[in-house]
Amino acid sequence: MTILGSIPYDAAMKEELDKAASILARSTSAAALTGAGISRESGIPTFRDNDGIWGKYRPEELATLEGFLADPGLVWRWYMERLFTARTKKPNPGHYALARLERILPRFVLITQNIDDLHRKAGSADLIELHGNIERFRCLEAAHPAEYDPGWGEEPPLCSCGSIIRPGVVWFGEQLPEKEVERAFAESAMCDVMLVIGTSGMVSPASHLPLAAKDADASVIEINTARSAITPLADVFLEGPSGEILPGLVSRTAEIMNDIQGN
Ligand code: BJW
């Protein structure tokens, strides 16, 4: 891994950014894995930073099936509040840059752990949502999908089958959606470069995807405001906010692609 040494920060950063852009510009199959950090500049808190969600709330009470069964109303109200907040948030330049990357690279798939829908709002089309989506709901017993209804109240509503409706997100101890997780591992094993953006790499199985990419000889480019569990794997580590770094990285990638094509 190249680390930023004693050379001035801006020069070292430019060199790293060029290196990352050059890898991306030559890729034939790219993937990205995003986490909560990419949405922080949209005003959505992360989970494990100092001001993160798990510093204020107990995951075992709010993000497990056991917690939901113990107090369905508490969990329901928490997700409704987060749903209404998420709806007021807009994609930031990092989300838009990834949507642009999908348009310029020959092949690009975006794998996200986020439930906030901001990648889709930014225009990313080939999107794998590993942990569900805050806009989706299903019933507990039969997994019948449910559409959000503005008439819903403070307690989880009932499905037509009689079972209670739960948020369509993945809680701790639950399996990830099978098709999504299978495709995410398949894409990771076949990509030649994986961008890893704004994730602490603490939660499995998502945290295994960069390893799967690395095992298949892909380059790993990480963008994060701090070192993470993924950093030791990274070929290039771009330290800083993704909303600032990604637009420049994608523009530089487009320039190099143009040069390669002789334009
Ligand atoms: C920036 C930035 C900026 C900031 N720019 N960067 C023991 C018991 C039970 C289970 C387990 C166990 N040990 C392991 C497990 C498995 C468990 C797990 O991994 N737990 C670990 C925490 C230990 N995983 C699971 O349970 C998963 N299921 C599973 O494995 O099934 C099989 C199984 C079953 C039973 C037993 C064992 C295996 C399911 C995981 C579900 C995760 N769900 C959540 C909540 C989703 C719904 C909701 O939002 O309410 O998903 S938890 C939360 O963490 C959320 C996230 O998607 C996920 C990952 O977090 P992320 O995105 O990495 O955020 P942070 O906050 O951690 O990091 C932010 C990063 O951004 C930081 O690095 C910052 O520096 C950076 N950053 N600003 C760039 N501007």
py3Dmol code that shows the C-alpha trace and the ligand (Angstrom):
import py3Dmol

protein = """\
ATOM      1  CA  MET A   1       0.000   0.000   0.000  1.00  0.00           C
ATOM      2  CA  THR A   2       1.203   3.508  -0.728  1.00  0.00           C
ATOM      3  CA  ILE A   3       0.948   5.688   2.344  1.00  0.00           C
ATOM      4  CA  LEU A   4       1.126   9.441   2.530  1.00  0.00           C
ATOM      5  CA  GLY A   5       4.646   9.997   3.835  1.00  0.00           C
ATOM      6  CA  SER A   6       6.619  13.188   4.357  1.00  0.00           C
ATOM      7  CA  ILE A   7       5.822  14.730   0.960  1.00  0.00           C
ATOM      8  CA  PRO A   8       3.387  17.646   1.249  1.00  0.00           C
ATOM      9  CA  TYR A   9      -0.184  16.388   1.706  1.00  0.00           C
ATOM     10  CA  ASP A  10      -1.606  17.948  -1.493  1.00  0.00           C
ATOM     11  CA  ALA A  11       1.121  16.512  -3.726  1.00  0.00           C
ATOM     12  CA  ALA A  12       0.896  13.090  -2.097  1.00  0.00           C
ATOM     13  CA  MET A  13      -2.892  13.134  -2.352  1.00  0.00           C
ATOM     14  CA  LYS A  14      -2.738  14.101  -6.036  1.00  0.00           C
ATOM     15  CA  GLU A  15      -0.326  11.259  -6.710  1.00  0.00           C
ATOM     16  CA  GLU A  16      -2.616   8.771  -4.950  1.00  0.00           C
ATOM     17  CA  LEU A  17      -5.669  10.146  -6.725  1.00  0.00           C
ATOM     18  CA  ASP A  18      -3.896   9.791 -10.099  1.00  0.00           C
ATOM     19  CA  LYS A  19      -2.911   6.238  -9.239  1.00  0.00           C
ATOM     20  CA  ALA A  20      -6.501   5.365  -8.307  1.00  0.00           C
ATOM     21  CA  ALA A  21      -7.892   7.069 -11.440  1.00  0.00           C
ATOM     22  CA  SER A  22      -5.416   5.214 -13.620  1.00  0.00           C
ATOM     23  CA  ILE A  23      -6.515   1.851 -12.148  1.00  0.00           C
ATOM     24  CA  LEU A  24     -10.202   2.737 -12.645  1.00  0.00           C
ATOM     25  CA  ALA A  25      -9.658   4.009 -16.214  1.00  0.00           C
ATOM     26  CA  ARG A  26      -8.137   0.658 -17.230  1.00  0.00           C
ATOM     27  CA  SER A  27     -10.712  -1.521 -15.508  1.00  0.00           C
ATOM     28  CA  THR A  28     -12.974  -3.843 -17.444  1.00  0.00           C
ATOM     29  CA  SER A  29     -15.140  -4.776 -14.467  1.00  0.00           C
ATOM     30  CA  ALA A  30     -15.378  -2.529 -11.439  1.00  0.00           C
ATOM     31  CA  ALA A  31     -17.334  -2.736  -8.208  1.00  0.00           C
ATOM     32  CA  ALA A  32     -17.859  -0.393  -5.286  1.00  0.00           C
ATOM     33  CA  LEU A  33     -18.885  -1.123  -1.718  1.00  0.00           C
ATOM     34  CA  THR A  34     -20.336   1.790   0.204  1.00  0.00           C
ATOM     35  CA  GLY A  35     -21.211   2.323   3.851  1.00  0.00           C
ATOM     36  CA  ALA A  36     -22.752   4.992   6.020  1.00  0.00           C
ATOM     37  CA  GLY A  37     -19.791   7.380   5.529  1.00  0.00           C
ATOM     38  CA  ILE A  38     -20.848   8.223   1.980  1.00  0.00           C
ATOM     39  CA  SER A  39     -24.172   9.619   3.252  1.00  0.00           C
ATOM     40  CA  ARG A  40     -22.705  11.584   6.154  1.00  0.00           C
ATOM     41  CA  GLU A  41     -22.265  14.683   3.997  1.00  0.00           C
ATOM     42  CA  SER A  42     -25.984  14.403   3.177  1.00  0.00           C
ATOM     43  CA  GLY A  43     -26.698  14.780   6.893  1.00  0.00           C
ATOM     44  CA  ILE A  44     -27.327  11.120   7.734  1.00  0.00           C
ATOM     45  CA  PRO A  45     -25.279   9.963  10.739  1.00  0.00           C
ATOM     46  CA  THR A  46     -22.960   6.962  10.553  1.00  0.00           C
ATOM     47  CA  PHE A  47     -23.150   4.143  13.096  1.00  0.00           C
ATOM     48  CA  ARG A  48     -19.735   3.928  14.722  1.00  0.00           C
ATOM     49  CA  ASP A  49     -18.189   7.416  14.489  1.00  0.00           C
ATOM     50  CA  ASN A  50     -18.116   9.483  17.707  1.00  0.00           C
ATOM     51  CA  ASP A  51     -21.466  11.063  16.858  1.00  0.00           C
ATOM     52  CA  GLY A  52     -22.793   7.790  15.401  1.00  0.00           C
ATOM     53  CA  ILE A  53     -26.132   6.063  15.904  1.00  0.00           C
ATOM     54  CA  TRP A  54     -24.715   3.266  18.089  1.00  0.00           C
ATOM     55  CA  GLY A  55     -23.271   5.870  20.464  1.00  0.00           C
ATOM     56  CA  LYS A  56     -26.841   7.005  21.243  1.00  0.00           C
ATOM     57  CA  TYR A  57     -28.974   3.899  20.776  1.00  0.00           C
ATOM     58  CA  ARG A  58     -28.630   0.232  21.721  1.00  0.00           C
ATOM     59  CA  PRO A  59     -28.413  -1.990  18.629  1.00  0.00           C
ATOM     60  CA  GLU A  60     -29.729  -5.011  20.564  1.00  0.00           C
ATOM     61  CA  GLU A  61     -32.943  -3.078  21.378  1.00  0.00           C
ATOM     62  CA  LEU A  62     -33.481  -1.458  17.979  1.00  0.00           C
ATOM     63  CA  ALA A  63     -31.742  -3.535  15.325  1.00  0.00           C
ATOM     64  CA  THR A  64     -32.459  -7.159  16.207  1.00  0.00           C
ATOM     65  CA  LEU A  65     -35.543  -9.348  15.765  1.00  0.00           C
ATOM     66  CA  GLU A  66     -35.486 -10.000  19.520  1.00  0.00           C
ATOM     67  CA  GLY A  67     -35.619  -6.233  20.174  1.00  0.00           C
ATOM     68  CA  PHE A  68     -38.554  -5.845  17.760  1.00  0.00           C
ATOM     69  CA  LEU A  69     -40.475  -8.718  19.368  1.00  0.00           C
ATOM     70  CA  ALA A  70     -39.805  -7.307  22.863  1.00  0.00           C
ATOM     71  CA  ASP A  71     -41.088  -3.803  21.994  1.00  0.00           C
ATOM     72  CA  PRO A  72     -42.477  -3.560  18.452  1.00  0.00           C
ATOM     73  CA  GLY A  73     -43.762   0.002  18.989  1.00  0.00           C
ATOM     74  CA  LEU A  74     -40.388   1.345  20.115  1.00  0.00           C
ATOM     75  CA  VAL A  75     -38.582  -0.129  17.091  1.00  0.00           C
ATOM     76  CA  TRP A  76     -41.377   0.895  14.713  1.00  0.00           C
ATOM     77  CA  ARG A  77     -41.333   4.538  15.877  1.00  0.00           C
ATOM     78  CA  TRP A  78     -37.521   4.646  15.571  1.00  0.00           C
ATOM     79  CA  TYR A  79     -37.633   3.422  11.970  1.00  0.00           C
ATOM     80  CA  MET A  80     -40.529   5.733  11.081  1.00  0.00           C
ATOM     81  CA  GLU A  81     -38.540   8.692  12.413  1.00  0.00           C
ATOM     82  CA  ARG A  82     -35.484   7.610  10.425  1.00  0.00           C
ATOM     83  CA  LEU A  83     -37.646   7.092   7.311  1.00  0.00           C
ATOM     84  CA  PHE A  84     -39.051  10.628   7.540  1.00  0.00           C
ATOM     85  CA  THR A  85     -35.553  12.051   8.116  1.00  0.00           C
ATOM     86  CA  ALA A  86     -34.092  10.067   5.187  1.00  0.00           C
ATOM     87  CA  ARG A  87     -36.808  11.426   2.902  1.00  0.00           C
ATOM     88  CA  THR A  88     -35.661  14.997   3.607  1.00  0.00           C
ATOM     89  CA  LYS A  89     -32.039  14.203   2.639  1.00  0.00           C
ATOM     90  CA  LYS A  90     -30.508  14.618  -0.785  1.00  0.00           C
ATOM     91  CA  PRO A  91     -27.639  12.784  -2.478  1.00  0.00           C
ATOM     92  CA  ASN A  92     -24.289  14.564  -2.153  1.00  0.00           C
ATOM     93  CA  PRO A  93     -21.506  14.919  -4.760  1.00  0.00           C
ATOM     94  CA  GLY A  94     -20.117  11.504  -3.733  1.00  0.00           C
ATOM     95  CA  HIS A  95     -23.362   9.718  -4.652  1.00  0.00           C
ATOM     96  CA  TYR A  96     -23.563  11.620  -7.960  1.00  0.00           C
ATOM     97  CA  ALA A  97     -19.921  10.823  -8.780  1.00  0.00           C
ATOM     98  CA  LEU A  98     -20.612   7.076  -8.408  1.00  0.00           C
ATOM     99  CA  ALA A  99     -23.644   7.382 -10.694  1.00  0.00           C
ATOM    100  CA  ARG A 100     -21.362   9.091 -13.239  1.00  0.00           C
ATOM    101  CA  LEU A 101     -18.745   6.340 -12.847  1.00  0.00           C
ATOM    102  CA  GLU A 102     -21.407   3.770 -13.777  1.00  0.00           C
ATOM    103  CA  ARG A 103     -22.056   5.717 -16.994  1.00  0.00           C
ATOM    104  CA  ILE A 104     -18.403   6.014 -18.060  1.00  0.00           C
ATOM    105  CA  LEU A 105     -16.894   2.627 -17.142  1.00  0.00           C
ATOM    106  CA  PRO A 106     -17.509  -0.443 -19.314  1.00  0.00           C
ATOM    107  CA  ARG A 107     -18.876  -2.347 -16.295  1.00  0.00           C
ATOM    108  CA  PHE A 108     -19.620  -1.060 -12.818  1.00  0.00           C
ATOM    109  CA  VAL A 109     -21.791  -2.431 -10.027  1.00  0.00           C
ATOM    110  CA  LEU A 110     -22.543  -0.611  -6.812  1.00  0.00           C
ATOM    111  CA  ILE A 111     -22.959  -2.660  -3.633  1.00  0.00           C
ATOM    112  CA  THR A 112     -24.259  -0.727  -0.656  1.00  0.00           C
ATOM    113  CA  GLN A 113     -24.859  -1.467   3.001  1.00  0.00           C
ATOM    114  CA  ASN A 114     -26.950   1.700   3.223  1.00  0.00           C
ATOM    115  CA  ILE A 115     -30.714   1.659   3.491  1.00  0.00           C
ATOM    116  CA  ASP A 116     -31.222   5.376   2.781  1.00  0.00           C
ATOM    117  CA  ASP A 117     -32.047   5.150  -0.969  1.00  0.00           C
ATOM    118  CA  LEU A 118     -29.627   7.989  -1.811  1.00  0.00           C
ATOM    119  CA  HIS A 119     -27.669   6.030  -4.444  1.00  0.00           C
ATOM    120  CA  ARG A 120     -30.881   5.386  -6.383  1.00  0.00           C
ATOM    121  CA  LYS A 121     -31.922   9.026  -6.007  1.00  0.00           C
ATOM    122  CA  ALA A 122     -28.508  10.022  -7.431  1.00  0.00           C
ATOM    123  CA  GLY A 123     -29.128   7.858 -10.516  1.00  0.00           C
ATOM    124  CA  SER A 124     -27.148   4.668  -9.817  1.00  0.00           C
ATOM    125  CA  ALA A 125     -28.988   1.909 -11.675  1.00  0.00           C
ATOM    126  CA  ASP A 126     -27.051  -1.313 -11.054  1.00  0.00           C
ATOM    127  CA  LEU A 127     -27.383  -1.288  -7.288  1.00  0.00           C
ATOM    128  CA  ILE A 128     -27.191  -4.173  -4.820  1.00  0.00           C
ATOM    129  CA  GLU A 129     -28.708  -3.312  -1.427  1.00  0.00           C
ATOM    130  CA  LEU A 130     -27.270  -5.736   1.123  1.00  0.00           C
ATOM    131  CA  HIS A 131     -29.098  -4.480   4.215  1.00  0.00           C
ATOM    132  CA  GLY A 132     -32.485  -3.680   2.670  1.00  0.00           C
ATOM    133  CA  ASN A 133     -34.105  -0.284   2.211  1.00  0.00           C
ATOM    134  CA  ILE A 134     -35.867   1.982   4.686  1.00  0.00           C
ATOM    135  CA  GLU A 135     -38.697   2.528   2.177  1.00  0.00           C
ATOM    136  CA  ARG A 136     -39.564  -1.190   2.131  1.00  0.00           C
ATOM    137  CA  PHE A 137     -41.700  -3.206   4.556  1.00  0.00           C
ATOM    138  CA  ARG A 138     -42.888  -6.799   4.856  1.00  0.00           C
ATOM    139  CA  CYS A 139     -44.915  -8.851   7.286  1.00  0.00           C
ATOM    140  CA  LEU A 140     -43.153 -10.847   9.923  1.00  0.00           C
ATOM    141  CA  GLU A 141     -44.746 -14.238   9.327  1.00  0.00           C
ATOM    142  CA  ALA A 142     -45.040 -14.570   5.551  1.00  0.00           C
ATOM    143  CA  ALA A 143     -42.758 -11.791   4.264  1.00  0.00           C
ATOM    144  CA  HIS A 144     -45.657 -10.313   2.261  1.00  0.00           C
ATOM    145  CA  PRO A 145     -44.365  -6.968   0.940  1.00  0.00           C
ATOM    146  CA  ALA A 146     -46.185  -3.864   2.221  1.00  0.00           C
ATOM    147  CA  GLU A 147     -46.339  -0.359   0.733  1.00  0.00           C
ATOM    148  CA  TYR A 148     -45.838   2.590   3.081  1.00  0.00           C
ATOM    149  CA  ASP A 149     -49.192   4.043   4.070  1.00  0.00           C
ATOM    150  CA  PRO A 150     -49.399   7.613   5.442  1.00  0.00           C
ATOM    151  CA  GLY A 151     -52.225   6.399   7.707  1.00  0.00           C
ATOM    152  CA  TRP A 152     -49.831   4.177   9.666  1.00  0.00           C
ATOM    153  CA  GLY A 153     -49.541   5.117  13.343  1.00  0.00           C
ATOM    154  CA  GLU A 154     -47.235   4.655  16.292  1.00  0.00           C
ATOM    155  CA  GLU A 155     -47.457   0.853  16.374  1.00  0.00           C
ATOM    156  CA  PRO A 156     -46.619  -1.609  13.566  1.00  0.00           C
ATOM    157  CA  PRO A 157     -49.694  -2.107  11.361  1.00  0.00           C
ATOM    158  CA  LEU A 158     -51.106  -5.513  10.432  1.00  0.00           C
ATOM    159  CA  CYS A 159     -50.760  -7.277   7.090  1.00  0.00           C
ATOM    160  CA  SER A 160     -53.907  -8.646   5.419  1.00  0.00           C
ATOM    161  CA  CYS A 161     -52.714 -12.087   6.633  1.00  0.00           C
ATOM    162  CA  GLY A 162     -52.884 -10.868  10.235  1.00  0.00           C
ATOM    163  CA  SER A 163     -49.138 -10.764  10.917  1.00  0.00           C
ATOM    164  CA  ILE A 164     -47.438  -7.533  12.000  1.00  0.00           C
ATOM    165  CA  ILE A 165     -45.463  -5.501   9.487  1.00  0.00           C
ATOM    166  CA  ARG A 166     -41.753  -4.897  10.060  1.00  0.00           C
ATOM    167  CA  PRO A 167     -39.154  -2.637   8.424  1.00  0.00           C
ATOM    168  CA  GLY A 168     -37.536  -4.186   5.328  1.00  0.00           C
ATOM    169  CA  VAL A 169     -34.000  -3.888   6.675  1.00  0.00           C
ATOM    170  CA  VAL A 170     -31.480  -6.497   7.856  1.00  0.00           C
ATOM    171  CA  TRP A 171     -30.977  -6.639  11.602  1.00  0.00           C
ATOM    172  CA  PHE A 172     -28.078  -8.212  13.495  1.00  0.00           C
ATOM    173  CA  GLY A 173     -28.248 -11.980  13.514  1.00  0.00           C
ATOM    174  CA  GLU A 174     -30.416 -12.061  10.366  1.00  0.00           C
ATOM    175  CA  GLN A 175     -29.417 -13.480   7.009  1.00  0.00           C
ATOM    176  CA  LEU A 176     -28.855 -10.988   4.226  1.00  0.00           C
ATOM    177  CA  PRO A 177     -31.175 -11.264   1.189  1.00  0.00           C
ATOM    178  CA  GLU A 178     -29.939 -14.354  -0.651  1.00  0.00           C
ATOM    179  CA  LYS A 179     -29.925 -13.083  -4.252  1.00  0.00           C
ATOM    180  CA  GLU A 180     -28.213  -9.830  -3.282  1.00  0.00           C
ATOM    181  CA  VAL A 181     -25.499 -11.419  -1.182  1.00  0.00           C
ATOM    182  CA  GLU A 182     -24.796 -14.080  -3.814  1.00  0.00           C
ATOM    183  CA  ARG A 183     -24.470 -11.502  -6.554  1.00  0.00           C
ATOM    184  CA  ALA A 184     -22.304  -9.243  -4.361  1.00  0.00           C
ATOM    185  CA  PHE A 185     -19.811 -12.073  -3.789  1.00  0.00           C
ATOM    186  CA  ALA A 186     -19.873 -13.087  -7.461  1.00  0.00           C
ATOM    187  CA  GLU A 187     -19.206  -9.493  -8.569  1.00  0.00           C
ATOM    188  CA  SER A 188     -16.435  -9.109  -5.982  1.00  0.00           C
ATOM    189  CA  ALA A 189     -14.742 -12.276  -7.219  1.00  0.00           C
ATOM    190  CA  MET A 190     -14.830 -11.133 -10.859  1.00  0.00           C
ATOM    191  CA  CYS A 191     -14.008  -7.416 -10.596  1.00  0.00           C
ATOM    192  CA  ASP A 192     -10.545  -6.057 -11.350  1.00  0.00           C
ATOM    193  CA  VAL A 193     -10.975  -3.078  -9.030  1.00  0.00           C
ATOM    194  CA  MET A 194     -13.098  -2.490  -5.958  1.00  0.00           C
ATOM    195  CA  LEU A 195     -13.731   0.934  -4.469  1.00  0.00           C
ATOM    196  CA  VAL A 196     -14.507   0.752  -0.749  1.00  0.00           C
ATOM    197  CA  ILE A 197     -16.091   3.947   0.502  1.00  0.00           C
ATOM    198  CA  GLY A 198     -17.157   5.122   3.949  1.00  0.00           C
ATOM    199  CA  THR A 199     -17.413   1.820   5.762  1.00  0.00           C
ATOM    200  CA  SER A 200     -15.699   0.772   8.979  1.00  0.00           C
ATOM    201  CA  GLY A 201     -15.535  -2.813   7.667  1.00  0.00           C
ATOM    202  CA  MET A 202     -16.807  -4.045  11.043  1.00  0.00           C
ATOM    203  CA  VAL A 203     -19.962  -5.817   9.898  1.00  0.00           C
ATOM    204  CA  SER A 204     -19.923  -9.154   8.141  1.00  0.00           C
ATOM    205  CA  PRO A 205     -20.597 -10.531   5.609  1.00  0.00           C
ATOM    206  CA  ALA A 206     -20.266  -7.143   3.796  1.00  0.00           C
ATOM    207  CA  SER A 207     -16.769  -6.736   5.256  1.00  0.00           C
ATOM    208  CA  HIS A 208     -15.687  -9.939   3.459  1.00  0.00           C
ATOM    209  CA  LEU A 209     -16.374  -8.511  -0.008  1.00  0.00           C
ATOM    210  CA  PRO A 210     -13.093  -6.543  -0.300  1.00  0.00           C
ATOM    211  CA  LEU A 211     -11.278  -9.723   0.789  1.00  0.00           C
ATOM    212  CA  ALA A 212     -13.042 -11.697  -1.943  1.00  0.00           C
ATOM    213  CA  ALA A 213     -11.989  -9.033  -4.462  1.00  0.00           C
ATOM    214  CA  LYS A 214      -8.403  -9.039  -3.211  1.00  0.00           C
ATOM    215  CA  ASP A 215      -8.276 -12.853  -3.318  1.00  0.00           C
ATOM    216  CA  ALA A 216      -9.246 -12.597  -6.988  1.00  0.00           C
ATOM    217  CA  ASP A 217      -6.339 -10.169  -7.595  1.00  0.00           C
ATOM    218  CA  ALA A 218      -8.440  -7.029  -7.836  1.00  0.00           C
ATOM    219  CA  SER A 219      -7.021  -3.678  -6.738  1.00  0.00           C
ATOM    220  CA  VAL A 220      -8.724  -2.178  -3.710  1.00  0.00           C
ATOM    221  CA  ILE A 221      -9.100   1.600  -3.532  1.00  0.00           C
ATOM    222  CA  GLU A 222     -10.421   2.908  -0.228  1.00  0.00           C
ATOM    223  CA  ILE A 223     -11.915   6.333   0.477  1.00  0.00           C
ATOM    224  CA  ASN A 224     -12.507   7.095   4.138  1.00  0.00           C
ATOM    225  CA  THR A 225     -12.012   9.961   6.577  1.00  0.00           C
ATOM    226  CA  ALA A 226     -10.117   7.546   8.855  1.00  0.00           C
ATOM    227  CA  ARG A 227      -8.317   4.226   8.629  1.00  0.00           C
ATOM    228  CA  SER A 228     -10.684   1.265   8.815  1.00  0.00           C
ATOM    229  CA  ALA A 229     -10.567  -2.522   9.079  1.00  0.00           C
ATOM    230  CA  ILE A 230     -10.251  -2.520   5.268  1.00  0.00           C
ATOM    231  CA  THR A 231      -7.233  -0.161   5.077  1.00  0.00           C
ATOM    232  CA  PRO A 232      -4.558  -2.888   5.470  1.00  0.00           C
ATOM    233  CA  LEU A 233      -5.931  -4.489   2.266  1.00  0.00           C
ATOM    234  CA  ALA A 234      -6.043  -1.279   0.251  1.00  0.00           C
ATOM    235  CA  ASP A 235      -3.676  -0.673  -2.664  1.00  0.00           C
ATOM    236  CA  VAL A 236      -4.597   3.003  -2.541  1.00  0.00           C
ATOM    237  CA  PHE A 237      -6.034   4.795   0.482  1.00  0.00           C
ATOM    238  CA  LEU A 238      -7.555   8.209  -0.172  1.00  0.00           C
ATOM    239  CA  GLU A 239      -8.097   9.868   3.177  1.00  0.00           C
ATOM    240  CA  GLY A 240     -10.893  12.411   3.356  1.00  0.00           C
ATOM    241  CA  PRO A 241     -14.619  12.957   2.869  1.00  0.00           C
ATOM    242  CA  SER A 242     -15.991  10.979  -0.056  1.00  0.00           C
ATOM    243  CA  GLY A 243     -18.173  13.908  -1.188  1.00  0.00           C
ATOM    244  CA  GLU A 244     -14.968  15.864  -1.804  1.00  0.00           C
ATOM    245  CA  ILE A 245     -12.726  13.085  -3.136  1.00  0.00           C
ATOM    246  CA  LEU A 246     -15.063  11.147  -5.439  1.00  0.00           C
ATOM    247  CA  PRO A 247     -15.977  13.923  -7.918  1.00  0.00           C
ATOM    248  CA  GLY A 248     -12.273  14.652  -8.579  1.00  0.00           C
ATOM    249  CA  LEU A 249     -11.441  10.962  -8.823  1.00  0.00           C
ATOM    250  CA  VAL A 250     -14.186  10.313 -11.357  1.00  0.00           C
ATOM    251  CA  SER A 251     -13.296  13.381 -13.446  1.00  0.00           C
ATOM    252  CA  ARG A 252      -9.633  12.329 -13.513  1.00  0.00           C
ATOM    253  CA  THR A 253     -10.704   8.777 -14.482  1.00  0.00           C
ATOM    254  CA  ALA A 254     -12.704  10.205 -17.411  1.00  0.00           C
ATOM    255  CA  GLU A 255      -9.681  12.292 -18.530  1.00  0.00           C
ATOM    256  CA  ILE A 256      -7.359   9.266 -18.481  1.00  0.00           C
ATOM    257  CA  MET A 257      -9.923   7.174 -20.386  1.00  0.00           C
ATOM    258  CA  ASN A 258     -10.055   9.915 -23.031  1.00  0.00           C
ATOM    259  CA  ASP A 259      -6.243   9.963 -23.262  1.00  0.00           C
ATOM    260  CA  ILE A 260      -6.144   6.161 -23.622  1.00  0.00           C
ATOM    261  CA  GLN A 261      -8.711   6.339 -26.421  1.00  0.00           C
ATOM    262  CA  GLY A 262      -6.522   8.998 -28.126  1.00  0.00           C
ATOM    263  CA  ASN A 263      -9.102  11.797 -27.995  1.00  0.00           C
TER     264      ASN A 263
END
"""
ligand_1 = """\
80
BJW
C -16.512 8.700 6.005
C -17.121 9.923 6.071
C -17.080 10.670 4.911
C -17.400 9.065 7.966
N -16.463 10.182 3.830
N -15.907 8.235 4.936
C -21.964 -12.195 17.266
C -23.331 -12.335 17.486
C -24.268 -12.181 16.449
C -23.853 -11.865 15.169
C -22.486 -11.728 14.948
C -21.560 -11.884 15.973
N -20.312 -11.689 15.470
C -20.436 -11.408 14.157
C -21.742 -11.406 13.836
C -22.307 -11.119 12.492
C -22.855 -9.692 12.477
C -21.688 -8.717 12.631
O -20.917 -8.508 11.727
N -21.558 -8.108 13.797
C -20.391 -7.261 14.083
C -20.865 -5.872 14.506
C -19.558 -7.953 15.129
N -23.510 -9.560 11.218
C -24.784 -9.881 11.081
O -25.475 -10.228 12.024
C -25.331 -9.868 9.672
N -25.954 -11.121 9.405
C -25.254 -12.263 9.382
O -24.053 -12.291 9.509
O -26.037 -13.392 9.205
C -25.404 -14.659 9.456
C -25.236 -14.831 10.966
C -26.362 -14.897 11.754
C -26.219 -15.083 13.139
C -24.957 -15.175 13.727
C -23.826 -15.075 12.911
C -23.981 -14.918 11.516
C -26.376 -8.784 9.530
C -25.784 -7.418 9.683
C -26.879 -6.374 9.659
C -26.335 -4.980 9.900
N -27.426 -4.109 10.089
C -27.139 -2.682 10.256
C -28.467 -1.952 10.530
C -29.292 -1.855 9.225
C -30.610 -1.204 9.445
C -30.504 0.171 10.071
O -29.850 1.086 9.536
O -31.146 0.356 11.092
O -26.495 -2.187 9.080
S -25.952 -2.345 11.561
C -25.134 -1.044 10.688
O -23.771 -1.448 10.410
C -25.840 -0.921 9.335
C -24.689 -0.708 8.395
O -25.061 -1.035 7.079
C -23.623 -1.602 8.980
C -22.217 -1.221 8.545
O -21.859 0.033 9.038
P -20.983 1.030 8.128
O -21.733 1.405 6.929
O -19.640 0.460 7.941
O -20.950 2.336 9.075
P -19.917 2.670 10.259
O -20.545 3.726 11.073
O -19.470 1.459 10.955
O -18.644 3.267 9.501
C -18.698 4.509 8.840
C -17.353 4.736 8.171
O -17.447 5.908 7.383
C -16.218 4.969 9.165
O -15.091 4.182 8.776
C -15.884 6.467 9.031
O -14.506 6.753 9.221
C -16.291 6.720 7.606
N -16.706 8.085 7.303
N -17.641 10.089 7.374
C -15.889 8.931 3.909
N -17.625 11.916 4.893
"""
view = py3Dmol.view(width=600, height=400)
view.addModel(protein, "pdb")
view.setStyle({"model": 0}, {"cartoon": {"style": "trace"}})
view.addModel(ligand_1, "xyz")
view.setStyle({"model": 1}, {"stick": {}})
view.zoomTo()
view.show()
